[in-house]
Amino acid sequence: MIAAHGWDLAGAIHAGLQTGFVAREGQSLYSLSDKPTYEAKDIYEMAMVLIEKYK
């Protein structure tokens, strides 16, 4: 799951999903959750990370 909202990612991480956080302005990770699988500054960078990982 890819999201810019830490709370959504916290739920996905808790459910065992691989996750990606897009650090949009004003958004942050949920402090009580584990870290996401991937992090990027914007959706383009996230796409490049995933393309490199799965090509």
CHARMM-style PDB file with segment names, atoms N, HN, CA, C and O in Angstrom:
ATOM      1  N   MET     1       0.848  -1.168   0.000  1.00  0.00      PROA
ATOM      2  CA  MET     1       0.000   0.000   0.000  1.00  0.00      PROA
ATOM      3  C   MET     1       0.896   1.234   0.000  1.00  0.00      PROA
ATOM      4  O   MET     1       1.840   1.323   0.784  1.00  0.00      PROA
ATOM      5  N   ILE     2       0.602   2.163  -0.863  1.00  0.00      PROA
ATOM      6  HN  ILE     2      -0.166   2.090  -1.501  1.00  0.00      PROA
ATOM      7  CA  ILE     2       1.319   3.434  -0.931  1.00  0.00      PROA
ATOM      8  C   ILE     2       0.371   4.527  -0.440  1.00  0.00      PROA
ATOM      9  O   ILE     2      -0.774   4.605  -0.884  1.00  0.00      PROA
ATOM     10  N   ALA     3       0.847   5.367   0.472  1.00  0.00      PROA
ATOM     11  HN  ALA     3       1.777   5.304   0.833  1.00  0.00      PROA
ATOM     12  CA  ALA     3      -0.002   6.436   1.007  1.00  0.00      PROA
ATOM     13  C   ALA     3       0.846   7.594   1.514  1.00  0.00      PROA
ATOM     14  O   ALA     3       2.051   7.458   1.724  1.00  0.00      PROA
ATOM     15  N   ALA     4       0.196   8.727   1.702  1.00  0.00      PROA
ATOM     16  HN  ALA     4      -0.783   8.837   1.531  1.00  0.00      PROA
ATOM     17  CA  ALA     4       0.842   9.901   2.280  1.00  0.00      PROA
ATOM     18  C   ALA     4       0.315  10.164   3.689  1.00  0.00      PROA
ATOM     19  O   ALA     4       0.642  11.184   4.296  1.00  0.00      PROA
ATOM     20  N   HSD     5      -0.488   9.257   4.200  1.00  0.00      PROA
ATOM     21  HN  HSD     5      -0.753   8.429   3.707  1.00  0.00      PROA
ATOM     22  CA  HSD     5      -1.083   9.428   5.522  1.00  0.00      PROA
ATOM     23  C   HSD     5      -0.571   8.334   6.453  1.00  0.00      PROA
ATOM     24  O   HSD     5      -0.806   7.147   6.228  1.00  0.00      PROA
ATOM     25  N   GLY     6       0.124   8.751   7.490  1.00  0.00      PROA
ATOM     26  HN  GLY     6       0.314   9.716   7.672  1.00  0.00      PROA
ATOM     27  CA  GLY     6       0.732   7.806   8.414  1.00  0.00      PROA
ATOM     28  C   GLY     6      -0.253   6.862   9.073  1.00  0.00      PROA
ATOM     29  O   GLY     6       0.059   5.693   9.299  1.00  0.00      PROA
ATOM     30  N   TRP     7      -1.440   7.361   9.383  1.00  0.00      PROA
ATOM     31  HN  TRP     7      -1.693   8.311   9.200  1.00  0.00      PROA
ATOM     32  CA  TRP     7      -2.437   6.521  10.047  1.00  0.00      PROA
ATOM     33  C   TRP     7      -2.866   5.360   9.144  1.00  0.00      PROA
ATOM     34  O   TRP     7      -3.000   4.232   9.618  1.00  0.00      PROA
ATOM     35  N   ASP     8      -3.079   5.620   7.866  1.00  0.00      PROA
ATOM     36  HN  ASP     8      -2.970   6.537   7.481  1.00  0.00      PROA
ATOM     37  CA  ASP     8      -3.443   4.556   6.926  1.00  0.00      PROA
ATOM     38  C   ASP     8      -2.335   3.516   6.837  1.00  0.00      PROA
ATOM     39  O   ASP     8      -2.598   2.314   6.816  1.00  0.00      PROA
ATOM     40  N   LEU     9      -1.099   3.987   6.786  1.00  0.00      PROA
ATOM     41  HN  LEU     9      -0.886   4.963   6.803  1.00  0.00      PROA
ATOM     42  CA  LEU     9       0.026   3.064   6.705  1.00  0.00      PROA
ATOM     43  C   LEU     9       0.171   2.245   7.978  1.00  0.00      PROA
ATOM     44  O   LEU     9       0.540   1.072   7.915  1.00  0.00      PROA
ATOM     45  N   ALA    10      -0.109   2.836   9.123  1.00  0.00      PROA
ATOM     46  HN  ALA    10      -0.408   3.789   9.174  1.00  0.00      PROA
ATOM     47  CA  ALA    10      -0.019   2.101  10.386  1.00  0.00      PROA
ATOM     48  C   ALA    10      -0.940   0.881  10.356  1.00  0.00      PROA
ATOM     49  O   ALA    10      -0.552  -0.203  10.791  1.00  0.00      PROA
ATOM     50  N   GLY    11      -2.143   1.057   9.849  1.00  0.00      PROA
ATOM     51  HN  GLY    11      -2.459   1.937   9.495  1.00  0.00      PROA
ATOM     52  CA  GLY    11      -3.074  -0.063   9.740  1.00  0.00      PROA
ATOM     53  C   GLY    11      -2.588  -1.125   8.778  1.00  0.00      PROA
ATOM     54  O   GLY    11      -2.695  -2.319   9.056  1.00  0.00      PROA
ATOM     55  N   ALA    12      -2.052  -0.694   7.645  1.00  0.00      PROA
ATOM     56  HN  ALA    12      -1.965   0.276   7.420  1.00  0.00      PROA
ATOM     57  CA  ALA    12      -1.543  -1.639   6.651  1.00  0.00      PROA
ATOM     58  C   ALA    12      -0.333  -2.398   7.189  1.00  0.00      PROA
ATOM     59  O   ALA    12      -0.211  -3.605   6.981  1.00  0.00      PROA
ATOM     60  N   ILE    13       0.556  -1.692   7.878  1.00  0.00      PROA
ATOM     61  HN  ILE    13       0.456  -0.712   8.047  1.00  0.00      PROA
ATOM     62  CA  ILE    13       1.724  -2.347   8.478  1.00  0.00      PROA
ATOM     63  C   ILE    13       1.265  -3.371   9.506  1.00  0.00      PROA
ATOM     64  O   ILE    13       1.777  -4.490   9.540  1.00  0.00      PROA
ATOM     65  N   HSD    14       0.314  -3.002  10.334  1.00  0.00      PROA
ATOM     66  HN  HSD    14      -0.103  -2.093  10.307  1.00  0.00      PROA
ATOM     67  CA  HSD    14      -0.214  -3.913  11.352  1.00  0.00      PROA
ATOM     68  C   HSD    14      -0.837  -5.160  10.716  1.00  0.00      PROA
ATOM     69  O   HSD    14      -0.782  -6.245  11.294  1.00  0.00      PROA
ATOM     70  N   ALA    15      -1.424  -5.005   9.533  1.00  0.00      PROA
ATOM     71  HN  ALA    15      -1.469  -4.123   9.063  1.00  0.00      PROA
ATOM     72  CA  ALA    15      -2.030  -6.131   8.821  1.00  0.00      PROA
ATOM     73  C   ALA    15      -0.997  -6.972   8.077  1.00  0.00      PROA
ATOM     74  O   ALA    15      -1.340  -8.001   7.496  1.00  0.00      PROA
ATOM     75  N   GLY    16       0.269  -6.541   8.091  1.00  0.00      PROA
ATOM     76  HN  GLY    16       0.548  -5.705   8.563  1.00  0.00      PROA
ATOM     77  CA  GLY    16       1.329  -7.322   7.463  1.00  0.00      PROA
ATOM     78  C   GLY    16       1.632  -6.970   6.020  1.00  0.00      PROA
ATOM     79  O   GLY    16       2.356  -7.705   5.349  1.00  0.00      PROA
ATOM     80  N   LEU    17       1.094  -5.866   5.529  1.00  0.00      PROA
ATOM     81  HN  LEU    17       0.506  -5.270   6.075  1.00  0.00      PROA
ATOM     82  CA  LEU    17       1.339  -5.465   4.147  1.00  0.00      PROA
ATOM     83  C   LEU    17       2.682  -4.761   3.995  1.00  0.00      PROA
ATOM     84  O   LEU    17       3.193  -4.171   4.947  1.00  0.00      PROA
ATOM     85  N   GLN    18       3.246  -4.826   2.801  1.00  0.00      PROA
ATOM     86  HN  GLN    18       2.832  -5.306   2.027  1.00  0.00      PROA
ATOM     87  CA  GLN    18       4.373  -3.966   2.462  1.00  0.00      PROA
ATOM     88  C   GLN    18       3.792  -2.581   2.200  1.00  0.00      PROA
ATOM     89  O   GLN    18       2.719  -2.451   1.611  1.00  0.00      PROA
ATOM     90  N   THR    19       4.505  -1.553   2.640  1.00  0.00      PROA
ATOM     91  HN  THR    19       5.376  -1.658   3.118  1.00  0.00      PROA
ATOM     92  CA  THR    19       3.959  -0.203   2.548  1.00  0.00      PROA
ATOM     93  C   THR    19       4.982   0.788   2.023  1.00  0.00      PROA
ATOM     94  O   THR    19       6.190   0.565   2.106  1.00  0.00      PROA
ATOM     95  N   GLY    20       4.477   1.879   1.484  1.00  0.00      PROA
ATOM     96  HN  GLY    20       3.496   2.060   1.416  1.00  0.00      PROA
ATOM     97  CA  GLY    20       5.326   2.967   1.023  1.00  0.00      PROA
ATOM     98  C   GLY    20       4.746   4.297   1.462  1.00  0.00      PROA
ATOM     99  O   GLY    20       3.564   4.572   1.259  1.00  0.00      PROA
ATOM    100  N   PHE    21       5.589   5.117   2.063  1.00  0.00      PROA
ATOM    101  HN  PHE    21       6.550   4.894   2.228  1.00  0.00      PROA
ATOM    102  CA  PHE    21       5.170   6.436   2.535  1.00  0.00      PROA
ATOM    103  C   PHE    21       5.676   7.507   1.593  1.00  0.00      PROA
ATOM    104  O   PHE    21       6.877   7.605   1.340  1.00  0.00      PROA
ATOM    105  N   VAL    22       4.758   8.315   1.069  1.00  0.00      PROA
ATOM    106  HN  VAL    22       3.782   8.235   1.274  1.00  0.00      PROA
ATOM    107  CA  VAL    22       5.102   9.469   0.240  1.00  0.00      PROA
ATOM    108  C   VAL    22       5.013  10.692   1.150  1.00  0.00      PROA
ATOM    109  O   VAL    22       3.933  11.047   1.624  1.00  0.00      PROA
ATOM    110  N   ALA    23       6.150  11.328   1.389  1.00  0.00      PROA
ATOM    111  HN  ALA    23       7.027  11.040   1.004  1.00  0.00      PROA
ATOM    112  CA  ALA    23       6.253  12.414   2.366  1.00  0.00      PROA
ATOM    113  C   ALA    23       5.770  13.743   1.791  1.00  0.00      PROA
ATOM    114  O   ALA    23       6.564  14.653   1.551  1.00  0.00      PROA
ATOM    115  N   ARG    24       4.476  13.842   1.575  1.00  0.00      PROA
ATOM    116  HN  ARG    24       3.831  13.103   1.769  1.00  0.00      PROA
ATOM    117  CA  ARG    24       3.898  15.096   1.092  1.00  0.00      PROA
ATOM    118  C   ARG    24       3.982  16.151   2.185  1.00  0.00      PROA
ATOM    119  O   ARG    24       4.052  15.827   3.370  1.00  0.00      PROA
ATOM    120  N   GLU    25       3.974  17.405   1.782  1.00  0.00      PROA
ATOM    121  HN  GLU    25       3.917  17.668   0.819  1.00  0.00      PROA
ATOM    122  CA  GLU    25       4.062  18.511   2.735  1.00  0.00      PROA
ATOM    123  C   GLU    25       2.951  18.409   3.780  1.00  0.00      PROA
ATOM    124  O   GLU    25       1.780  18.236   3.444  1.00  0.00      PROA
ATOM    125  N   GLY    26       3.334  18.517   5.032  1.00  0.00      PROA
ATOM    126  HN  GLY    26       4.286  18.657   5.304  1.00  0.00      PROA
ATOM    127  CA  GLY    26       2.363  18.471   6.118  1.00  0.00      PROA
ATOM    128  C   GLY    26       2.009  17.079   6.594  1.00  0.00      PROA
ATOM    129  O   GLY    26       1.260  16.940   7.561  1.00  0.00      PROA
ATOM    130  N   GLN    27       2.519  16.047   5.951  1.00  0.00      PROA
ATOM    131  HN  GLN    27       3.128  16.160   5.165  1.00  0.00      PROA
ATOM    132  CA  GLN    27       2.213  14.672   6.337  1.00  0.00      PROA
ATOM    133  C   GLN    27       3.398  14.061   7.072  1.00  0.00      PROA
ATOM    134  O   GLN    27       4.549  14.396   6.795  1.00  0.00      PROA
ATOM    135  N   SER    28       3.115  13.177   7.996  1.00  0.00      PROA
ATOM    136  HN  SER    28       2.180  12.905   8.221  1.00  0.00      PROA
ATOM    137  CA  SER    28       4.189  12.503   8.721  1.00  0.00      PROA
ATOM    138  C   SER    28       3.763  11.079   9.045  1.00  0.00      PROA
ATOM    139  O   SER    28       2.584  10.730   8.975  1.00  0.00      PROA
ATOM    140  N   LEU    29       4.738  10.277   9.395  1.00  0.00      PROA
ATOM    141  HN  LEU    29       5.696  10.560   9.451  1.00  0.00      PROA
ATOM    142  CA  LEU    29       4.451   8.909   9.793  1.00  0.00      PROA
ATOM    143  C   LEU    29       3.807   8.900  11.173  1.00  0.00      PROA
ATOM    144  O   LEU    29       4.025   9.806  11.978  1.00  0.00      PROA
ATOM    145  N   TYR    30       3.026   7.884  11.433  1.00  0.00      PROA
ATOM    146  HN  TYR    30       2.849   7.149  10.779  1.00  0.00      PROA
ATOM    147  CA  TYR    30       2.397   7.705  12.736  1.00  0.00      PROA
ATOM    148  C   TYR    30       3.471   7.234  13.713  1.00  0.00      PROA
ATOM    149  O   TYR    30       4.084   6.189  13.495  1.00  0.00      PROA
ATOM    150  N   SER    31       3.700   7.970  14.758  1.00  0.00      PROA
ATOM    151  HN  SER    31       3.202   8.819  14.934  1.00  0.00      PROA
ATOM    152  CA  SER    31       4.847   7.734  15.644  1.00  0.00      PROA
ATOM    153  C   SER    31       4.805   6.396  16.383  1.00  0.00      PROA
ATOM    154  O   SER    31       5.854   5.905  16.799  1.00  0.00      PROA
ATOM    155  N   LEU    32       3.644   5.799  16.557  1.00  0.00      PROA
ATOM    156  HN  LEU    32       2.792   6.197  16.220  1.00  0.00      PROA
ATOM    157  CA  LEU    32       3.547   4.539  17.295  1.00  0.00      PROA
ATOM    158  C   LEU    32       3.608   3.308  16.401  1.00  0.00      PROA
ATOM    159  O   LEU    32       3.483   2.185  16.889  1.00  0.00      PROA
ATOM    160  N   SER    33       3.795   3.501  15.125  1.00  0.00      PROA
ATOM    161  HN  SER    33       3.897   4.414  14.729  1.00  0.00      PROA
ATOM    162  CA  SER    33       3.821   2.395  14.164  1.00  0.00      PROA
ATOM    163  C   SER    33       5.251   2.053  13.769  1.00  0.00      PROA
ATOM    164  O   SER    33       6.168   2.857  13.929  1.00  0.00      PROA
ATOM    165  N   ASP    34       5.418   0.843  13.249  1.00  0.00      PROA
ATOM    166  HN  ASP    34       4.673   0.190  13.118  1.00  0.00      PROA
ATOM    167  CA  ASP    34       6.693   0.470  12.639  1.00  0.00      PROA
ATOM    168  C   ASP    34       6.911   1.311  11.387  1.00  0.00      PROA
ATOM    169  O   ASP    34       5.988   1.957  10.891  1.00  0.00      PROA
ATOM    170  N   LYS    35       8.127   1.294  10.891  1.00  0.00      PROA
ATOM    171  HN  LYS    35       8.877   0.770  11.295  1.00  0.00      PROA
ATOM    172  CA  LYS    35       8.479   2.052   9.683  1.00  0.00      PROA
ATOM    173  C   LYS    35       7.902   1.360   8.444  1.00  0.00      PROA
ATOM    174  O   LYS    35       7.765   0.137   8.428  1.00  0.00      PROA
ATOM    175  N   PRO    36       7.564   2.137   7.405  1.00  0.00      PROA
ATOM    176  CA  PRO    36       7.100   1.537   6.152  1.00  0.00      PROA
ATOM    177  C   PRO    36       8.244   0.844   5.421  1.00  0.00      PROA
ATOM    178  O   PRO    36       9.416   1.086   5.711  1.00  0.00      PROA
ATOM    179  N   THR    37       7.900  -0.004   4.489  1.00  0.00      PROA
ATOM    180  HN  THR    37       6.949  -0.200   4.253  1.00  0.00      PROA
ATOM    181  CA  THR    37       8.891  -0.721   3.691  1.00  0.00      PROA
ATOM    182  C   THR    37       9.703   0.245   2.843  1.00  0.00      PROA
ATOM    183  O   THR    37      10.917   0.090   2.714  1.00  0.00      PROA
ATOM    184  N   TYR    38       9.039   1.241   2.262  1.00  0.00      PROA
ATOM    185  HN  TYR    38       8.053   1.367   2.367  1.00  0.00      PROA
ATOM    186  CA  TYR    38       9.681   2.222   1.382  1.00  0.00      PROA
ATOM    187  C   TYR    38       9.270   3.628   1.805  1.00  0.00      PROA
ATOM    188  O   TYR    38       8.180   3.835   2.338  1.00  0.00      PROA
ATOM    189  N   GLU    39      10.150   4.583   1.563  1.00  0.00      PROA
ATOM    190  HN  GLU    39      11.036   4.415   1.130  1.00  0.00      PROA
ATOM    191  CA  GLU    39       9.836   5.996   1.785  1.00  0.00      PROA
ATOM    192  C   GLU    39      10.354   6.801   0.603  1.00  0.00      PROA
ATOM    193  O   GLU    39      11.404   6.489   0.042  1.00  0.00      PROA
ATOM    194  N   ALA    40       9.612   7.839   0.227  1.00  0.00      PROA
ATOM    195  HN  ALA    40       8.759   8.093   0.683  1.00  0.00      PROA
ATOM    196  CA  ALA    40      10.019   8.703  -0.884  1.00  0.00      PROA
ATOM    197  C   ALA    40       9.483  10.108  -0.646  1.00  0.00      PROA
ATOM    198  O   ALA    40       8.530  10.306   0.107  1.00  0.00      PROA
ATOM    199  N   LYS    41      10.114  11.082  -1.303  1.00  0.00      PROA
ATOM    200  HN  LYS    41      10.888  10.921  -1.915  1.00  0.00      PROA
ATOM    201  CA  LYS    41       9.703  12.482  -1.116  1.00  0.00      PROA
ATOM    202  C   LYS    41       8.472  12.843  -1.934  1.00  0.00      PROA
ATOM    203  O   LYS    41       7.758  13.785  -1.592  1.00  0.00      PROA
ATOM    204  N   ASP    42       8.213  12.096  -3.024  1.00  0.00      PROA
ATOM    205  HN  ASP    42       8.793  11.330  -3.302  1.00  0.00      PROA
ATOM    206  CA  ASP    42       7.031  12.358  -3.847  1.00  0.00      PROA
ATOM    207  C   ASP    42       6.661  11.085  -4.603  1.00  0.00      PROA
ATOM    208  O   ASP    42       7.385  10.090  -4.552  1.00  0.00      PROA
ATOM    209  N   ILE    43       5.539  11.125  -5.298  1.00  0.00      PROA
ATOM    210  HN  ILE    43       4.951  11.933  -5.339  1.00  0.00      PROA
ATOM    211  CA  ILE    43       5.028   9.924  -5.962  1.00  0.00      PROA
ATOM    212  C   ILE    43       5.940   9.478  -7.104  1.00  0.00      PROA
ATOM    213  O   ILE    43       6.052   8.283  -7.376  1.00  0.00      PROA
ATOM    214  N   TYR    44       6.587  10.425  -7.768  1.00  0.00      PROA
ATOM    215  HN  TYR    44       6.496  11.396  -7.547  1.00  0.00      PROA
ATOM    216  CA  TYR    44       7.522  10.067  -8.839  1.00  0.00      PROA
ATOM    217  C   TYR    44       8.692   9.276  -8.269  1.00  0.00      PROA
ATOM    218  O   TYR    44       9.063   8.235  -8.809  1.00  0.00      PROA
ATOM    219  N   GLU    45       9.268   9.765  -7.185  1.00  0.00      PROA
ATOM    220  HN  GLU    45       8.967  10.612  -6.746  1.00  0.00      PROA
ATOM    221  CA  GLU    45      10.385   9.045  -6.569  1.00  0.00      PROA
ATOM    222  C   GLU    45       9.942   7.659  -6.097  1.00  0.00      PROA
ATOM    223  O   GLU    45      10.697   6.695  -6.225  1.00  0.00      PROA
ATOM    224  N   MET    46       8.731   7.549  -5.556  1.00  0.00      PROA
ATOM    225  HN  MET    46       8.118   8.332  -5.452  1.00  0.00      PROA
ATOM    226  CA  MET    46       8.225   6.238  -5.127  1.00  0.00      PROA
ATOM    227  C   MET    46       8.108   5.303  -6.318  1.00  0.00      PROA
ATOM    228  O   MET    46       8.462   4.128  -6.222  1.00  0.00      PROA
ATOM    229  N   ALA    47       7.616   5.813  -7.435  1.00  0.00      PROA
ATOM    230  HN  ALA    47       7.328   6.767  -7.513  1.00  0.00      PROA
ATOM    231  CA  ALA    47       7.514   4.989  -8.640  1.00  0.00      PROA
ATOM    232  C   ALA    47       8.887   4.487  -9.072  1.00  0.00      PROA
ATOM    233  O   ALA    47       9.034   3.321  -9.437  1.00  0.00      PROA
ATOM    234  N   MET    48       9.881   5.348  -9.033  1.00  0.00      PROA
ATOM    235  HN  MET    48       9.761   6.296  -8.736  1.00  0.00      PROA
ATOM    236  CA  MET    48      11.243   4.955  -9.420  1.00  0.00      PROA
ATOM    237  C   MET    48      11.813   3.903  -8.461  1.00  0.00      PROA
ATOM    238  O   MET    48      12.488   2.971  -8.896  1.00  0.00      PROA
ATOM    239  N   VAL    49      11.550   4.048  -7.180  1.00  0.00      PROA
ATOM    240  HN  VAL    49      11.002   4.805  -6.826  1.00  0.00      PROA
ATOM    241  CA  VAL    49      11.997   3.062  -6.183  1.00  0.00      PROA
ATOM    242  C   VAL    49      11.382   1.697  -6.491  1.00  0.00      PROA
ATOM    243  O   VAL    49      12.076   0.681  -6.482  1.00  0.00      PROA
ATOM    244  N   LEU    50      10.083   1.681  -6.761  1.00  0.00      PROA
ATOM    245  HN  LEU    50       9.519   2.507  -6.768  1.00  0.00      PROA
ATOM    246  CA  LEU    50       9.397   0.411  -7.017  1.00  0.00      PROA
ATOM    247  C   LEU    50       9.799  -0.198  -8.353  1.00  0.00      PROA
ATOM    248  O   LEU    50       9.941  -1.416  -8.458  1.00  0.00      PROA
ATOM    249  N   ILE    51       9.981   0.627  -9.367  1.00  0.00      PROA
ATOM    250  HN  ILE    51       9.865   1.617  -9.282  1.00  0.00      PROA
ATOM    251  CA  ILE    51      10.435   0.114 -10.665  1.00  0.00      PROA
ATOM    252  C   ILE    51      11.797  -0.539 -10.514  1.00  0.00      PROA
ATOM    253  O   ILE    51      12.023  -1.632 -11.033  1.00  0.00      PROA
ATOM    254  N   GLU    52      12.704   0.117  -9.809  1.00  0.00      PROA
ATOM    255  HN  GLU    52      12.521   1.005  -9.387  1.00  0.00      PROA
ATOM    256  CA  GLU    52      14.049  -0.436  -9.606  1.00  0.00      PROA
ATOM    257  C   GLU    52      13.983  -1.744  -8.813  1.00  0.00      PROA
ATOM    258  O   GLU    52      14.704  -2.692  -9.122  1.00  0.00      PROA
ATOM    259  N   LYS    53      13.140  -1.796  -7.816  1.00  0.00      PROA
ATOM    260  HN  LYS    53      12.554  -1.025  -7.565  1.00  0.00      PROA
ATOM    261  CA  LYS    53      13.014  -2.986  -6.971  1.00  0.00      PROA
ATOM    262  C   LYS    53      12.462  -4.177  -7.742  1.00  0.00      PROA
ATOM    263  O   LYS    53      12.924  -5.300  -7.542  1.00  0.00      PROA
ATOM    264  N   TYR    54      11.498  -3.961  -8.606  1.00  0.00      PROA
ATOM    265  HN  TYR    54      11.123  -3.049  -8.768  1.00  0.00      PROA
ATOM    266  CA  TYR    54      10.768  -5.061  -9.238  1.00  0.00      PROA
ATOM    267  C   TYR    54      11.038  -5.242 -10.723  1.00  0.00      PROA
ATOM    268  O   TYR    54      10.290  -5.952 -11.395  1.00  0.00      PROA
ATOM    269  N   LYS    55      12.088  -4.619 -11.255  1.00  0.00      PROA
ATOM    270  HN  LYS    55      12.696  -4.042 -10.709  1.00  0.00      PROA
ATOM    271  CA  LYS    55      12.353  -4.817 -12.686  1.00  0.00      PROA
ATOM    272  C   LYS    55      13.132  -6.088 -12.933  1.00  0.00      PROA
ATOM    273  OT1 LYS    55      13.441  -6.409 -14.081  1.00  0.00      PROA
TER     274      LYS     55
END
